[in-house]
């Protein structure tokens, strides 16, 4: 799930959310906005049974994927588009 919140200055807060244990282990969102660096935006467990992380992004097109423990890469079905390079957000 992706939640978008408009901020001042044309920026957008994107909250990336997944179920607490699907998949098991640590999950990071990695993308062009963080140099594809695992661990920089690690999803954290919340009381509501999800795990989330928020990132503030400027207008434009941004690519991202999730990376879970064990090297499992996966896309977000809520993205604006998914192609051979991963998930796409258009802001």
N, C-alpha and C positions, 0 to 999 in steps of 0.2 A: 504494500500500500504506500502511496505517496500523498503527502499533504502539502499544499502550496499556500503560503501566506505572503501577501504583498507587503513590502516594507517601503519606507521612504527612500527616495533616490533611485527608484526603478529596480531595486534589488528584490529578490524573492527568497524567503526561507523555505527550504525543502526539508520535510521530515520524512525520512525513510523508516518504514516500520515492517516488522516481520513477526510471526508467531514466536513465542518464547523458545521453543525447542524444535523448530523446523527451519533449517536443518540443525542438528545437534552441534554443539561446540561454539567457538568464537566466529562471529561474522563481521566483516568490515565492508563498508561501501567504498569502492575505489573508482576513480574516474579522472577525467582530464582536469578537474578542479583541484585535485590533490596529488598530481603527478603519478597516478596509479599506484600510490603507496599504501600497502596493507597496514592496518593498525592505526592509521591516522584518524579515521572516522569509524571507530568500532561501535557497533550497536550495543546498547546497555539495556538490561532487564528493567521493566516497569511493573508497577503493581497490578496493572490491568491485564497481565498475561502476554504482553507484547515486549519487544525490544526495539528501541529506536535510536536514531541519531539525527540531528539537524545540521544543515549546511546552508550558509547564505551565499547565493549565487547572483552574478550580474545577468542582465539580459543576454540572450543568445542561445545557441545550441550546445548542450553538454552531454557527453557520453559517460556512462558508468556501468558497472556490474557489481555484483556481490561476490565476495570471496570468503568461503567458510573453511573451517579446520579441515585439513587433509587435502587442500588444494582444489576444493569444489567451487567452480565458477558457475554463477547462474544469473539470469536476467530477472527484471521486475515486469510482470505482466501489466502493471499499471502505467508503464512508461508510455510516452507519446508514440514511440516506434521502437521496434526491435529489429535489428538486422545482423549481418554476419560479424559486426564489430561490437555488438552489445546493445544495451538499452540507451535510448535517446530521450532527452528532455528538451523541449523548446520553451524558452521563457521570454 
